[in-house]
């Protein structure tokens, strides 16, 4: 797929068509699994259009497929967020009705302390996962992280998913104990 992507970037129209046929089929399948048949085609099509509009501006080091799937994931997430807001009768841009500035002021210091405890435990128990999360939060691109940790991008995404779940579980269980 990387070869086709590179050809498309250089202006090969047949490679570009093949690339987007490939993405459209996969995007539609993934969107159907997540959203059901009714909205999947529209979301997949919208994601493909976004990728088509922006893929030429990607840096040479960006993993095209990972980026493209992230575009789809964001489109699905936005769709779900808007739909949930409509069901609740809210304006999608105003999820909570709380001023974001006030959130930072009102954050409980116990919660911050609990997060720090969980992060330290996480780093002790899963040092490779913690390293991956740290590099991602520092803004390193996926390729550099996978190269640094000598893992595949799929493995990285699994590690990040498991790490987020572990931290969530730690925060939830510890919060319930205190």
Secondary structure, DSSP 8 states (H G I E B T S, - for coil): -HHHHHHHHTT-HHHHHHHHHHHHHHHHHHHHHHH-HHHHHHHHHHHHHHHHHHGGGS-TTS-HHHHHHHHHHHHHHHHHHHHHHHHHT--TT-SSSS-HHHHHHH--HHHHHHHHHHHHHHHHH-HHHHHHHHHHHTT--HHHHHHHHT--HHHHHHHHHHHHHHHHHHHHHHHHH-
